Amino acid sequence: MERVLGDNTRLVNPGSVGQPRNRQPGAHWALYDTQSGSVSFRCESYDFSPIQAQARTLHPELPYLADVLERR
């Protein structure tokens, strides 16, 4: 998400590593080019299965913690 607020403020929220809201698993991040003022949104794949396994082991009563990592 990118929004311009007023004349001198830009709000950028690339998302998160662990809880994709756009149903695209991965580590979401943004790159800001200070010379051009442009923002590039990126998404990197990573193996989230160890984190899922740990979430299921430590918090079996909260399946959401593991399931949200691979939400599509």
Sequence and secondary structure as in RCSB ss.txt:
>XXXX:A:sequence
MERVLGDNTRLVNPGSVGQPRNRQPGAHWALYDTQSGSVSFRCESYDFSPIQAQARTLHPELPYLADVLERR
>XXXX:A:secstr
 EEEETTTEEEE    SS  SSS  SEEEEEE TTT  EEEEEE    HHHHHHHHHH TT HHHHHGGG  
